[in-house]
Amino acid sequence: MLKHLNTEERKPKRVVVLGHSGFIGEAIFKTLKLHNVPVKGISSKDLDMTSSDAGKRLTEKLEVDDVLVFISAQAPCKNSEMLINNIQIANNVCDALKKKPVSQVVYMSSDAVYRDSKVPISEASCAEPNSIHGVMHLAREVMIKQAYFGPLAIVRSTLVYGLNDPHNGYGPNRFRRMAKNGEDIILFGEGEECRDHIHVEDIANLVEKIIFFKSIGIINAVSGETVSFRELANFLALSFDRLVTVKSSPRSGPMPHNGYRAFDNSAIYKSFPGFVIKSWKEGLALVNDQFRAMDHK
């Protein structure tokens, strides 16, 4: 749950998005810019956050009145080498924050910090990761808390989809690409596992609200809907004129999360009454429309 330090929306003097060229970072950067918020983006091309002098160089780029959105990461974190690099990134950010404590920090974390649960996960659920990606994010959360004592908001995001996703991981982004190309959509097993998916623009809008209200605490960026991968695939297969078949395939390992990963998103509406989160059908329809608009340019 979040606590607001501003009683009404107030634009900050400047927002610095560390990792602004990534999928989520770009969406946050564009949303802030669209709403005339002074924003500076820092990408890995501008500053290698794994380098030994990155903390010093980041300090020089920050002002005490800034809001820092920390999203820079090597993700998804799959092995010990990536884990070490991500911890080094966080260590450099922490060094910079000790020397230049900004007005607010928003850390983009992951729902991977939570252990699996048979009931919907909330912000009060146990943070007990069973993946190296979750371990990385939880470690970085703790590091920031120990280095920075100003207003801190932690946003734990579930699976994300949207127009500019560069990844081709299993899920709606890949399914849409396959359907567009007239390829069969191949599911793992029957595609029966149910997950939560959130549109990237909803995350960007949520982060903007957190900045405007100078919110502190933990919030899960989730839709509150669970949908099976087969339902996602069937919906996308029917979104195109050409015939696309959804097929099952034998599983090569255990079903992730025991086939169920649901979230309670009531904290978002308690924190920001009137906030709108797209349903998965609305979100996927929007992505399809956005792609069609691009094709006709």
VEXMAR-11289 format. One record per residue (C-alpha): x, z, y. Coordinates in steps of 0.02 Angstrom, whole numbers, plus 50000, padded with zeros to 5 digits. Layout:
// VEXMAR-11289
XZY...
***
This chain:
// VEXMAR-11289
500005000050000500584996150175500595006750332500534997950501501635003550645500744991550764498894994950793498604976650832499504960250798501074958450903502344944450893504154950250877505544944150991506304934350847506234932750659507764928250557507364920750387508844922750271508574909350139507434898250244507824882150150507094888549987505314885649930504554901949993505784903850137505344886650204503484890750199503764906950295504884898250422503614884250452502144896250467503024906750598503584891350693501824884250688501184900150772502524899450907503554913950841505404912650889506234910250720508004906950660508374900650485509964904350389510274894750228511704894550103512374879250196512514889850353513214905250269513764908250090513064925650063514154928249908515764926550009516804941850051516554940150240514684936350233514174953750290515244952550447514644935050486512824939750461513054954650577513624942750713512054932150692510834946750705510114955750857509414973450852507704966950905507614954550760506474955350609507484950450455506564941850312507774943350165507364930450032509094923349993509424923649806510064913849658508414913049566507764914449439509154926249388509554921549208511244929049164512524942249211513504930449324511954926749427511544945349429513264949349502513074935849633511354942049685511984959849699513424953449806512174944749921511194960949939512784970849968513264959350112511524960850187511624979750173513324979750260512584969550402511074981050418512184996450429513114988750575511624980050656510014989250609508644976950654506864981450707506094977650535506604970950364505444961450247506184959450073505464946149959505494953649785504604949049623503224955449510504564954949374505014972849425503434978849335503304981849149501914973349052500214981649056498544979548968497664983449133497894974549301499534979149385499494987149558500774993549682500645010449596501135003249426502785007949346504284997649403505184995849236505834978049218506224970449049507074954749117508724952349207507764944249350506704959849370508234971049358509054961049497507594962849616507324981249582509174984649608509134975349774507584985049829508515001449798510074995149887509104990550044508195007350046509865016350041510665005750177509235003350300508145017150368507045007050485505344999050449505474990950277504144980650187504404974850008503364959949950503274957749761502694940249723501944933449563502074915149505502064903349655501504885349671501364873149815501814856349889503694857549909504174867249753505824859649695505764867849524505034860349368504644876249275503184878149156501574879249254500514870649387501924861849480502584853649322500854849949254500384840849414501954830249410501624825449230499794821149264500264810749416501474800749311500174798049175501154808649051500374820148923500424838548973501274848248834500824866648820501774880648738500684884948589498874883248643499264887848822498164903048799499184915848895498394921349059499404923449218499164925649405499694911449522499754911849712499894897549835501494897949938500534896550102499614912750060501284921550040501874914750207500264920650292500444937850212502234939650272501724934450447500384948050449501664960850391502814955850534501444955650667500804973050616502584979450584502024985450414503024996550298502844999750112502584989049957501314975249932501044963249787500824944949837499554940349704497894931149694497014943849584496434929749468497044926949292496974909449221497654902049061498944888149065497704877348968496404879349106497714874449236498244859349134496454853549103496024854949288497544844749339497294831949201495564828249272496224826549450496844808849423495984792549378497174788749236496924796749067498004812149041497964821748878498334840248862499234844048700499754859748608501474862448531502244875348414502974890548500504824893448478504754911848524503574926248563502204923948691502804930148861502024946448922500994947348763499894933648836499194943848981499864947649156498474952449277498554960149451497434970449565497554962949740496414975449828497884982549927498014966050022496214967050081496364985550123497924981850226497234966050307495324965350306494734947350312496334940350238495964925050132496834921049967496474904149890495764903649715496854893849594495604879449598495604879049788497494879949793497774866149666496484855149752497414857749917499074852949837498284837249766497594832649938499294835850019500164824449894498864810849918499114811850107500984809750083500734794749967499684785950100500944788050240
***
